[in-house]
Amino acid sequence: MAYTINSDCINCGACVDSCPVDAIAPGGDIYVIDPDACIDCGACVDSCPVGAIIA
């Protein structure tokens, strides 16, 4: 199951560079993770300053 970014996202973009498969992109008010591209590595989780990325 792919990781997701919830509404706690502050749209800072800190997670984007941590994703090895470029599955994270701007999605309006928050960033979004493409579930088809996400490889469930969890690299993005620690990069989020507000804990908005969940499994």
All heavy atoms as TSV, in Angstrom:
chain	resi	resn	atom	element	x	y	z
A	1	MET	N	N	0.844	-1.189	0.000
A	1	MET	CA	C	0.000	0.000	0.000
A	1	MET	C	C	0.883	1.245	0.000
A	1	MET	O	O	1.810	1.351	0.791
A	1	MET	CB	C	-0.893	-0.017	1.235
A	1	MET	CG	C	-1.871	1.111	1.272
A	1	MET	SD	S	-3.107	0.757	2.534
A	1	MET	CE	C	-3.348	2.371	3.170
A	2	ALA	N	N	0.615	2.160	-0.867
A	2	ALA	CA	C	1.414	3.373	-1.009
A	2	ALA	C	C	1.216	4.310	0.175
A	2	ALA	O	O	0.172	4.316	0.815
A	2	ALA	CB	C	1.040	4.085	-2.298
A	3	TYR	N	N	2.228	5.113	0.424
A	3	TYR	CA	C	2.115	6.152	1.436
A	3	TYR	C	C	1.198	7.245	0.914
A	3	TYR	O	O	1.027	7.404	-0.295
A	3	TYR	CB	C	3.496	6.733	1.748
A	3	TYR	CG	C	4.320	5.835	2.637
A	3	TYR	CD1	C	5.047	4.775	2.114
A	3	TYR	CD2	C	4.366	6.037	4.003
A	3	TYR	CE1	C	5.794	3.932	2.924
A	3	TYR	CE2	C	5.103	5.212	4.820
A	3	TYR	CZ	C	5.816	4.165	4.286
A	3	TYR	OH	O	6.543	3.341	5.106
A	4	THR	N	N	0.610	7.995	1.830
A	4	THR	CA	C	-0.240	9.123	1.450
A	4	THR	C	C	0.146	10.340	2.272
A	4	THR	O	O	0.748	10.223	3.336
A	4	THR	CB	C	-1.741	8.824	1.656
A	4	THR	OG1	O	-1.972	8.508	3.034
A	4	THR	CG2	C	-2.203	7.673	0.789
A	5	ILE	N	N	-0.232	11.496	1.780
A	5	ILE	CA	C	0.008	12.753	2.487
A	5	ILE	C	C	-1.349	13.295	2.912
A	5	ILE	O	O	-2.235	13.481	2.081
A	5	ILE	CB	C	0.751	13.758	1.588
A	5	ILE	CG1	C	2.101	13.172	1.155
A	5	ILE	CG2	C	0.935	15.090	2.312
A	5	ILE	CD1	C	2.874	14.028	0.168
A	6	ASN	N	N	-1.504	13.532	4.220
A	6	ASN	CA	C	-2.805	13.988	4.715
A	6	ASN	C	C	-2.891	15.516	4.759
A	6	ASN	O	O	-1.961	16.223	4.369
A	6	ASN	CB	C	-3.131	13.345	6.070
A	6	ASN	CG	C	-2.213	13.762	7.183
A	6	ASN	OD1	O	-1.670	14.868	7.195
A	6	ASN	ND2	N	-2.017	12.890	8.163
A	7	SER	N	N	-4.000	16.003	5.260
A	7	SER	CA	C	-4.282	17.444	5.261
A	7	SER	C	C	-3.401	18.241	6.217
A	7	SER	O	O	-3.458	19.475	6.223
A	7	SER	CB	C	-5.750	17.688	5.586
A	7	SER	OG	O	-6.059	17.192	6.872
A	8	ASP	N	N	-2.561	17.571	6.997
A	8	ASP	CA	C	-1.609	18.283	7.858
A	8	ASP	C	C	-0.460	18.884	7.046
A	8	ASP	O	O	0.315	19.683	7.564
A	8	ASP	CB	C	-1.036	17.350	8.922
A	8	ASP	CG	C	-2.067	16.913	9.950
A	8	ASP	OD1	O	-3.097	17.615	10.104
A	8	ASP	OD2	O	-1.852	15.872	10.600
A	9	CYS	N	N	-0.347	18.493	5.782
A	9	CYS	CA	C	0.717	18.983	4.893
A	9	CYS	C	C	0.699	20.517	4.845
A	9	CYS	O	O	-0.350	21.134	4.674
A	9	CYS	CB	C	0.515	18.408	3.495
A	9	CYS	SG	S	1.670	19.005	2.246
A	10	ILE	N	N	1.895	21.097	4.982
A	10	ILE	CA	C	2.010	22.556	4.923
A	10	ILE	C	C	2.555	23.022	3.573
A	10	ILE	O	O	2.936	24.175	3.411
A	10	ILE	CB	C	2.870	23.105	6.077
A	10	ILE	CG1	C	4.274	22.478	6.068
A	10	ILE	CG2	C	2.165	22.882	7.417
A	10	ILE	CD1	C	5.251	23.102	7.065
A	11	ASN	N	N	2.606	22.097	2.610
A	11	ASN	CA	C	2.996	22.419	1.234
A	11	ASN	C	C	4.417	22.973	1.139
A	11	ASN	O	O	4.699	23.831	0.308
A	11	ASN	CB	C	1.982	23.399	0.632
A	11	ASN	CG	C	1.769	23.184	-0.845
A	11	ASN	OD1	O	2.169	22.180	-1.398
A	11	ASN	ND2	N	1.125	24.136	-1.493
A	12	CYS	N	N	5.326	22.438	1.973
A	12	CYS	CA	C	6.694	22.954	1.986
A	12	CYS	C	C	7.581	22.304	0.930
A	12	CYS	O	O	8.609	22.865	0.554
A	12	CYS	CB	C	7.315	22.784	3.365
A	12	CYS	SG	S	7.640	21.067	3.845
A	13	GLY	N	N	7.236	21.100	0.489
A	13	GLY	CA	C	8.009	20.414	-0.533
A	13	GLY	C	C	9.227	19.660	-0.029
A	13	GLY	O	O	10.001	19.134	-0.831
A	14	ALA	N	N	9.412	19.576	1.268
A	14	ALA	CA	C	10.581	18.884	1.823
A	14	ALA	C	C	10.633	17.414	1.423
A	14	ALA	O	O	11.710	16.836	1.302
A	14	ALA	CB	C	10.583	19.007	3.348
A	15	CYS	N	N	9.510	16.819	1.177
A	15	CYS	CA	C	9.433	15.395	0.851
A	15	CYS	C	C	9.838	15.075	-0.580
A	15	CYS	O	O	10.263	13.957	-0.881
A	15	CYS	CB	C	8.021	14.888	1.099
A	15	CYS	SG	S	6.751	15.800	0.183
A	16	VAL	N	N	9.726	16.024	-1.463
A	16	VAL	CA	C	9.924	15.776	-2.892
A	16	VAL	C	C	11.303	15.196	-3.189
A	16	VAL	O	O	11.425	14.190	-3.902
A	16	VAL	CB	C	9.679	17.056	-3.725
A	16	VAL	CG1	C	10.010	16.835	-5.179
A	16	VAL	CG2	C	8.236	17.510	-3.571
A	17	ASP	N	N	12.350	15.810	-2.674
A	17	ASP	CA	C	13.707	15.356	-2.974
A	17	ASP	C	C	14.061	14.030	-2.308
A	17	ASP	O	O	15.016	13.376	-2.721
A	17	ASP	CB	C	14.733	16.419	-2.570
A	17	ASP	CG	C	14.678	17.645	-3.473
A	17	ASP	OD1	O	14.247	17.509	-4.634
A	17	ASP	OD2	O	15.057	18.731	-3.003
A	18	SER	N	N	13.312	13.637	-1.299
A	18	SER	CA	C	13.612	12.382	-0.607
A	18	SER	C	C	13.080	11.161	-1.344
A	18	SER	O	O	13.485	10.038	-1.059
A	18	SER	CB	C	13.042	12.411	0.814
A	18	SER	OG	O	11.619	12.400	0.771
A	19	CYS	N	N	12.200	11.355	-2.293
A	19	CYS	CA	C	11.581	10.235	-3.002
A	19	CYS	C	C	12.483	9.747	-4.138
A	19	CYS	O	O	12.727	10.482	-5.090
A	19	CYS	CB	C	10.218	10.637	-3.565
A	19	CYS	SG	S	9.378	9.271	-4.392
A	20	PRO	N	N	12.944	8.492	-4.066
A	20	PRO	CA	C	13.861	7.983	-5.090
A	20	PRO	C	C	13.200	7.690	-6.443
A	20	PRO	O	O	13.896	7.500	-7.439
A	20	PRO	CB	C	14.398	6.695	-4.466
A	20	PRO	CG	C	13.320	6.247	-3.550
A	20	PRO	CD	C	12.708	7.517	-3.003
A	21	VAL	N	N	11.873	7.668	-6.477
A	21	VAL	CA	C	11.178	7.369	-7.734
A	21	VAL	C	C	10.308	8.527	-8.227
A	21	VAL	O	O	9.467	8.364	-9.105
A	21	VAL	CB	C	10.330	6.073	-7.616
A	21	VAL	CG1	C	11.231	4.866	-7.435
A	21	VAL	CG2	C	9.306	6.176	-6.505
A	22	ASP	N	N	10.515	9.708	-7.663
A	22	ASP	CA	C	9.783	10.916	-8.067
A	22	ASP	C	C	8.269	10.724	-8.061
A	22	ASP	O	O	7.573	11.134	-8.994
A	22	ASP	CB	C	10.240	11.384	-9.454
A	22	ASP	CG	C	11.698	11.801	-9.479
A	22	ASP	OD1	O	12.154	12.397	-8.477
A	22	ASP	OD2	O	12.387	11.534	-10.473
A	23	ALA	N	N	7.758	10.103	-6.999
A	23	ALA	CA	C	6.320	9.839	-6.898
A	23	ALA	C	C	5.555	10.964	-6.218
A	23	ALA	O	O	4.336	10.897	-6.113
A	23	ALA	CB	C	6.089	8.526	-6.136
A	24	ILE	N	N	6.247	11.999	-5.748
A	24	ILE	CA	C	5.600	13.088	-5.011
A	24	ILE	C	C	5.571	14.348	-5.874
A	24	ILE	O	O	6.582	14.741	-6.448
A	24	ILE	CB	C	6.320	13.364	-3.682
A	24	ILE	CG1	C	6.387	12.087	-2.846
A	24	ILE	CG2	C	5.608	14.479	-2.909
A	24	ILE	CD1	C	7.227	12.203	-1.588
A	25	ALA	N	N	4.395	14.968	-5.934
A	25	ALA	CA	C	4.236	16.161	-6.766
A	25	ALA	C	C	3.257	17.130	-6.104
A	25	ALA	O	O	2.432	16.726	-5.280
A	25	ALA	CB	C	3.706	15.776	-8.138
A	26	PRO	N	N	3.332	18.414	-6.472
A	26	PRO	CA	C	2.352	19.376	-5.957
A	26	PRO	C	C	0.947	18.959	-6.397
A	26	PRO	O	O	0.750	18.493	-7.514
A	26	PRO	CB	C	2.747	20.691	-6.626
A	26	PRO	CG	C	4.136	20.496	-7.115
A	26	PRO	CD	C	4.301	19.040	-7.366
A	27	GLY	N	N	-0.002	19.137	-5.490
A	27	GLY	CA	C	-1.367	18.754	-5.823
A	27	GLY	C	C	-2.385	19.787	-5.404
A	27	GLY	O	O	-3.478	19.451	-4.994
A	28	GLY	N	N	-2.022	21.036	-5.460
A	28	GLY	CA	C	-2.934	22.093	-5.027
A	28	GLY	C	C	-2.524	22.576	-3.654
A	28	GLY	O	O	-1.433	23.093	-3.487
A	29	ASP	N	N	-3.372	22.353	-2.668
A	29	ASP	CA	C	-3.090	22.809	-1.306
A	29	ASP	C	C	-2.062	21.944	-0.584
A	29	ASP	O	O	-1.433	22.390	0.364
A	29	ASP	CB	C	-4.371	22.848	-0.478
A	29	ASP	CG	C	-5.339	23.916	-0.956
A	29	ASP	OD1	O	-4.892	24.896	-1.586
A	29	ASP	OD2	O	-6.539	23.776	-0.697
A	30	ILE	N	N	-1.932	20.693	-1.008
A	30	ILE	CA	C	-0.969	19.780	-0.401
A	30	ILE	C	C	-0.250	19.000	-1.497
A	30	ILE	O	O	-0.698	18.954	-2.633
A	30	ILE	CB	C	-1.638	18.794	0.581
A	30	ILE	CG1	C	-2.616	17.860	-0.148
A	30	ILE	CG2	C	-2.334	19.533	1.720
A	30	ILE	CD1	C	-3.176	16.739	0.721
A	31	TYR	N	N	0.869	18.395	-1.121
A	31	TYR	CA	C	1.560	17.514	-2.061
A	31	TYR	C	C	0.840	16.176	-2.088
A	31	TYR	O	O	0.134	15.814	-1.138
A	31	TYR	CB	C	3.021	17.329	-1.636
A	31	TYR	CG	C	3.898	18.446	-2.135
A	31	TYR	CD1	C	3.893	19.693	-1.518
A	31	TYR	CD2	C	4.716	18.279	-3.240
A	31	TYR	CE1	C	4.674	20.735	-1.986
A	31	TYR	CE2	C	5.502	19.314	-3.721
A	31	TYR	CZ	C	5.478	20.535	-3.093
A	31	TYR	OH	O	6.249	21.561	-3.582
A	32	VAL	N	N	1.015	15.444	-3.187
A	32	VAL	CA	C	0.370	14.140	-3.329
A	32	VAL	C	C	1.396	13.102	-3.759
A	32	VAL	O	O	2.395	13.425	-4.404
A	32	VAL	CB	C	-0.793	14.175	-4.343
A	32	VAL	CG1	C	-1.928	15.037	-3.846
A	32	VAL	CG2	C	-0.321	14.653	-5.696
A	33	ILE	N	N	1.130	11.854	-3.389
A	33	ILE	CA	C	1.985	10.736	-3.763
A	33	ILE	C	C	1.227	9.884	-4.776
A	33	ILE	O	O	0.101	9.461	-4.516
A	33	ILE	CB	C	2.364	9.901	-2.535
A	33	ILE	CG1	C	3.154	10.748	-1.536
A	33	ILE	CG2	C	3.172	8.672	-2.960
A	33	ILE	CD1	C	3.467	10.050	-0.218
A	34	ASP	N	N	1.856	9.632	-5.912
A	34	ASP	CA	C	1.265	8.785	-6.937
A	34	ASP	C	C	1.333	7.334	-6.447
A	34	ASP	O	O	2.432	6.777	-6.310
A	34	ASP	CB	C	2.044	8.942	-8.237
A	34	ASP	CG	C	1.535	8.068	-9.364
A	34	ASP	OD1	O	0.753	7.127	-9.113
A	34	ASP	OD2	O	1.937	8.314	-10.513
A	35	PRO	N	N	0.200	6.720	-6.150
A	35	PRO	CA	C	0.211	5.368	-5.590
A	35	PRO	C	C	0.767	4.320	-6.547
A	35	PRO	O	O	1.269	3.284	-6.100
A	35	PRO	CB	C	-1.259	5.097	-5.270
A	35	PRO	CG	C	-2.026	6.028	-6.129
A	35	PRO	CD	C	-1.159	7.237	-6.336
A	36	ASP	N	N	0.716	4.578	-7.842
A	36	ASP	CA	C	1.257	3.630	-8.809
A	36	ASP	C	C	2.780	3.709	-8.896
A	36	ASP	O	O	3.443	2.733	-9.242
A	36	ASP	CB	C	0.655	3.868	-10.185
A	36	ASP	CG	C	-0.837	3.563	-10.223
A	36	ASP	OD1	O	-1.269	2.631	-9.521
A	36	ASP	OD2	O	-1.562	4.272	-10.948
A	37	ALA	N	N	3.339	4.869	-8.580
A	37	ALA	CA	C	4.784	5.056	-8.643
A	37	ALA	C	C	5.468	4.782	-7.302
A	37	ALA	O	O	6.643	4.406	-7.267
A	37	ALA	CB	C	5.108	6.471	-9.101
A	38	CYS	N	N	4.757	4.944	-6.207
A	38	CYS	CA	C	5.317	4.761	-4.861
A	38	CYS	C	C	5.773	3.314	-4.674
A	38	CYS	O	O	5.042	2.371	-4.977
A	38	CYS	CB	C	4.265	5.119	-3.819
A	38	CYS	SG	S	4.816	4.907	-2.098
A	39	ILE	N	N	7.008	3.152	-4.165
A	39	ILE	CA	C	7.547	1.811	-3.926
A	39	ILE	C	C	7.544	1.445	-2.443
A	39	ILE	O	O	8.185	0.487	-2.028
A	39	ILE	CB	C	8.963	1.675	-4.516
A	39	ILE	CG1	C	9.917	2.707	-3.908
A	39	ILE	CG2	C	8.926	1.770	-6.040
A	39	ILE	CD1	C	11.385	2.493	-4.282
A	40	ASP	N	N	6.846	2.209	-1.640
A	40	ASP	CA	C	6.688	1.945	-0.196
A	40	ASP	C	C	8.011	1.902	0.562
A	40	ASP	O	O	8.149	1.142	1.517
A	40	ASP	CB	C	5.926	0.634	0.033
A	40	ASP	CG	C	4.530	0.665	-0.527
A	40	ASP	OD1	O	3.871	1.715	-0.412
A	40	ASP	OD2	O	4.077	-0.361	-1.066
A	41	CYS	N	N	8.963	2.716	0.170
A	41	CYS	CA	C	10.261	2.698	0.841
A	41	CYS	C	C	10.254	3.490	2.148
A	41	CYS	O	O	11.077	3.252	3.022
A	41	CYS	CB	C	11.356	3.215	-0.092
A	41	CYS	SG	S	11.262	4.981	-0.467
A	42	GLY	N	N	9.363	4.476	2.271
A	42	GLY	CA	C	9.260	5.271	3.489
A	42	GLY	C	C	10.273	6.390	3.611
A	42	GLY	O	O	10.342	7.045	4.652
A	43	ALA	N	N	11.056	6.627	2.588
A	43	ALA	CA	C	12.078	7.676	2.643
A	43	ALA	C	C	11.475	9.052	2.901
A	43	ALA	O	O	12.100	9.904	3.535
A	43	ALA	CB	C	12.891	7.693	1.355
A	44	CYS	N	N	10.273	9.276	2.442
A	44	CYS	CA	C	9.627	10.578	2.580
A	44	CYS	C	C	9.148	10.863	4.010
A	44	CYS	O	O	9.039	12.018	4.414
A	44	CYS	CB	C	8.451	10.671	1.628
A	44	CYS	SG	S	7.217	9.356	1.852
A	45	VAL	N	N	8.871	9.821	4.755
A	45	VAL	CA	C	8.268	9.985	6.084
A	45	VAL	C	C	9.127	10.853	6.992
A	45	VAL	O	O	8.633	11.793	7.623
A	45	VAL	CB	C	7.985	8.614	6.730
A	45	VAL	CG1	C	7.470	8.783	8.150
A	45	VAL	CG2	C	6.990	7.829	5.900
A	46	ASP	N	N	10.417	10.554	7.082
A	46	ASP	CA	C	11.301	11.311	7.972
A	46	ASP	C	C	11.580	12.721	7.483
A	46	ASP	O	O	12.002	13.571	8.261
A	46	ASP	CB	C	12.619	10.564	8.166
A	46	ASP	CG	C	12.445	9.301	8.985
A	46	ASP	OD1	O	11.510	9.238	9.809
A	46	ASP	OD2	O	13.251	8.366	8.804
A	47	SER	N	N	11.354	12.988	6.208
A	47	SER	CA	C	11.626	14.319	5.679
A	47	SER	C	C	10.509	15.317	5.957
A	47	SER	O	O	10.715	16.518	5.859
A	47	SER	CB	C	11.868	14.243	4.166
A	47	SER	OG	O	10.678	13.913	3.495
A	48	CYS	N	N	9.342	14.831	6.333
A	48	CYS	CA	C	8.199	15.714	6.562
A	48	CYS	C	C	8.270	16.349	7.960
A	48	CYS	O	O	8.227	15.636	8.965
A	48	CYS	CB	C	6.890	14.941	6.419
A	48	CYS	SG	S	5.431	15.983	6.670
A	49	PRO	N	N	8.341	17.673	8.010
A	49	PRO	CA	C	8.482	18.347	9.314
A	49	PRO	C	C	7.215	18.334	10.181
A	49	PRO	O	O	7.285	18.613	11.366
A	49	PRO	CB	C	8.869	19.785	8.935
A	49	PRO	CG	C	8.279	19.978	7.582
A	49	PRO	CD	C	8.367	18.637	6.906
A	50	VAL	N	N	6.079	18.005	9.589
A	50	VAL	CA	C	4.821	18.003	10.352
A	50	VAL	C	C	4.184	16.626	10.461
A	50	VAL	O	O	3.071	16.491	10.958
A	50	VAL	CB	C	3.811	19.020	9.768
A	50	VAL	CG1	C	4.335	20.439	9.912
A	50	VAL	CG2	C	3.474	18.707	8.321
A	51	GLY	N	N	4.866	15.596	9.989
A	51	GLY	CA	C	4.347	14.230	10.104
A	51	GLY	C	C	3.098	13.962	9.290
A	51	GLY	O	O	2.237	13.189	9.708
A	52	ALA	N	N	2.998	14.585	8.116
A	52	ALA	CA	C	1.788	14.460	7.302
A	52	ALA	C	C	1.792	13.242	6.378
A	52	ALA	O	O	0.801	12.980	5.725
A	52	ALA	CB	C	1.589	15.725	6.472
A	53	ILE	N	N	2.903	12.503	6.346
A	53	ILE	CA	C	2.980	11.343	5.454
A	53	ILE	C	C	2.735	10.084	6.268
A	53	ILE	O	O	3.425	9.821	7.260
A	53	ILE	CB	C	4.338	11.284	4.743
A	53	ILE	CG1	C	4.555	12.585	3.963
A	53	ILE	CG2	C	4.412	10.070	3.833
A	53	ILE	CD1	C	5.921	12.729	3.339
A	54	ILE	N	N	1.719	9.332	5.834
A	54	ILE	CA	C	1.317	8.137	6.577
A	54	ILE	C	C	1.242	6.921	5.670
A	54	ILE	O	O	1.067	7.043	4.459
A	54	ILE	CB	C	-0.031	8.356	7.288
A	54	ILE	CG1	C	-1.111	8.771	6.288
A	54	ILE	CG2	C	0.102	9.399	8.383
A	54	ILE	CD1	C	-2.502	8.857	6.864
A	55	ALA	N	N	1.366	5.762	6.284
A	55	ALA	CA	C	1.276	4.505	5.530
A	55	ALA	C	C	-0.168	4.085	5.398
A	55	ALA	O	O	-1.010	4.425	6.155
A	55	ALA	CB	C	2.055	3.421	6.229
